[in-house]
Amino acid sequence: MSTPVIRRRKKPVEVDTIQWTGDNETDVQAFTGGASHFYALDNDDRENSDDPEATATVYDKLHSTWVLVYTGQHIVRGVKGEYYPIAEDVLAETYEPVSDPS
């Protein structure tokens, strides 16, 4: 292999998150910028989606795509203003709470 593999460490970055509980659509929409960025899926949407277990979708403007969200996942506002879901266990392994949210 002539191209080297480089090991890297994630820089310390603070992000804001909100958990999608399945019944807090208004709160998540306020966090993400409205219904044009996040909405709960109704039964028809779920049946026609790639995964009927998904309960919502969030718009990732960085990648210009809608991403499925599952109840219990957290929505992260990334460093470029993008939004994406992250599972609770991955969130716990990757981030720690900040004592002074700003």
Sine and cosine of phi, psi and omega as CSV:
sin_phi,cos_phi,sin_psi,cos_psi,sin_omega,cos_omega
0.00,0.00,0.83,-0.55,-0.03,-1.00
-1.00,-0.09,-0.34,0.94,0.04,-1.00
-1.00,-0.02,0.85,-0.53,-0.08,-1.00
-0.96,0.28,0.54,-0.84,0.14,-0.99
-1.00,-0.06,0.79,-0.61,-0.06,-1.00
-0.92,-0.40,0.81,-0.59,0.05,-1.00
-0.99,0.12,0.70,-0.71,-0.04,-1.00
-0.74,-0.67,0.42,-0.91,0.05,-1.00
-0.91,-0.41,0.65,-0.76,0.03,-1.00
-0.93,0.38,0.74,-0.67,0.03,-1.00
-0.93,0.37,0.52,-0.85,0.08,-1.00
-0.92,0.39,0.88,-0.47,-0.02,-1.00
-0.70,-0.72,0.70,-0.72,0.08,-1.00
-0.99,-0.10,0.70,-0.71,0.03,-1.00
-0.75,-0.66,0.37,-0.93,0.10,-0.99
-0.99,-0.15,0.60,-0.80,0.02,-1.00
-0.68,-0.74,0.36,-0.93,0.15,-0.99
-0.60,-0.80,0.63,-0.78,-0.01,-1.00
-1.00,0.01,0.73,-0.69,0.12,-0.99
-1.00,0.09,0.93,-0.37,-0.03,-1.00
-1.00,-0.07,-0.18,0.98,-0.05,-1.00
0.99,-0.15,-0.26,0.97,0.01,-1.00
-0.69,-0.72,0.39,0.92,0.03,-1.00
-0.83,-0.56,0.67,0.74,-0.04,-1.00
-0.83,0.56,-0.68,0.73,-0.02,-1.00
-0.88,0.48,-0.68,0.73,0.02,-1.00
-0.90,0.44,-0.69,0.72,-0.01,-1.00
-0.93,0.38,-0.62,0.78,0.06,-1.00
-0.89,0.46,-0.65,0.76,0.05,-1.00
-0.88,0.47,-0.60,0.80,0.01,-1.00
-0.94,0.35,-0.65,0.76,-0.11,-0.99
-1.00,-0.04,-0.19,0.98,0.01,-1.00
0.95,-0.32,0.25,0.97,0.13,-0.99
0.92,-0.39,-0.04,-1.00,-0.05,-1.00
-0.91,0.40,-0.31,0.95,0.04,-1.00
-0.98,0.21,-0.10,0.99,0.00,-1.00
-0.86,-0.52,-0.31,0.95,0.00,-1.00
-0.44,-0.90,0.68,-0.73,0.15,-0.99
-0.38,-0.92,0.51,-0.86,0.07,-1.00
-0.96,0.29,0.57,-0.82,0.02,-1.00
-1.00,0.03,0.72,-0.69,0.11,-0.99
-0.99,0.11,0.04,-1.00,-0.08,-1.00
-0.86,0.51,-0.65,0.76,0.02,-1.00
-0.90,0.43,-0.69,0.72,0.04,-1.00
-0.87,0.50,-0.68,0.73,-0.04,-1.00
-0.91,0.42,-0.68,0.74,0.00,-1.00
-0.90,0.44,-0.54,0.84,-0.04,-1.00
-1.00,-0.09,0.06,1.00,-0.01,-1.00
-1.00,0.05,0.12,-0.99,0.05,-1.00
-0.92,0.40,-0.42,0.91,-0.01,-1.00
-0.58,-0.81,0.95,-0.30,-0.03,-1.00
-0.90,0.43,-0.16,0.99,0.06,-1.00
-0.98,0.20,-0.32,0.95,0.03,-1.00
-0.92,0.39,0.58,-0.81,-0.05,-1.00
-0.88,-0.48,-0.10,1.00,0.00,-1.00
-0.36,-0.93,0.04,-1.00,0.06,-1.00
-0.56,-0.83,0.57,-0.82,0.00,-1.00
-0.79,-0.61,0.60,-0.80,-0.02,-1.00
-1.00,0.02,0.83,-0.56,0.06,-1.00
-0.99,-0.16,0.99,-0.13,-0.07,-1.00
-0.93,0.36,-0.42,0.91,0.01,-1.00
-0.89,0.46,-0.61,0.79,-0.01,-1.00
-0.95,-0.33,0.09,1.00,0.03,-1.00
0.78,0.62,0.79,0.62,-0.02,-1.00
-0.49,-0.87,0.41,-0.91,0.11,-0.99
-1.00,-0.01,0.68,-0.73,-0.03,-1.00
-0.87,-0.49,0.73,-0.68,0.03,-1.00
-0.93,0.36,0.57,-0.82,-0.01,-1.00
-0.81,-0.59,0.63,-0.78,0.00,-1.00
-0.93,-0.36,0.58,-0.81,0.03,-1.00
-0.81,0.59,0.74,-0.68,-0.02,-1.00
0.99,-0.17,-0.32,0.95,0.05,-1.00
-0.96,0.28,0.37,-0.93,0.08,-1.00
-0.98,-0.20,0.58,-0.82,0.11,-0.99
-0.99,-0.15,0.81,-0.59,-0.01,-1.00
-0.98,-0.22,0.71,-0.70,0.20,-0.98
-1.00,-0.08,0.95,-0.32,-0.09,-1.00
-0.97,0.26,0.04,-1.00,-0.09,-1.00
-0.93,0.37,-0.31,0.95,0.04,-1.00
-0.97,-0.25,0.22,0.97,0.00,-1.00
0.99,0.12,0.12,0.99,0.02,-1.00
-0.99,0.16,0.33,-0.94,0.02,-1.00
-0.85,-0.53,0.66,-0.75,0.05,-1.00
-0.42,-0.91,0.49,-0.87,0.02,-1.00
-0.99,0.11,0.47,-0.88,0.06,-1.00
-0.58,-0.81,0.69,-0.73,0.00,-1.00
-0.94,0.35,0.46,-0.89,-0.04,-1.00
-0.83,0.56,-0.70,0.72,-0.03,-1.00
-0.93,0.37,-0.60,0.80,0.04,-1.00
-0.93,0.36,-0.64,0.77,0.06,-1.00
-0.85,0.52,-0.71,0.71,-0.02,-1.00
-0.91,0.42,-0.56,0.83,0.01,-1.00
-0.98,0.20,-0.42,0.91,-0.13,-0.99
-0.98,-0.19,-0.56,0.83,-0.09,-1.00
-0.80,-0.59,0.40,-0.91,0.14,-0.99
-0.80,-0.60,0.48,-0.88,0.00,-1.00
-0.88,0.48,0.56,-0.83,0.06,-1.00
-0.98,-0.21,0.74,-0.67,-0.08,-1.00
-0.92,0.38,-0.49,0.87,-0.03,-1.00
-0.88,-0.48,1.00,0.08,-0.01,-1.00
-0.90,0.43,0.79,-0.61,0.00,-1.00
-0.75,-0.66,0.00,0.00,0.00,0.00
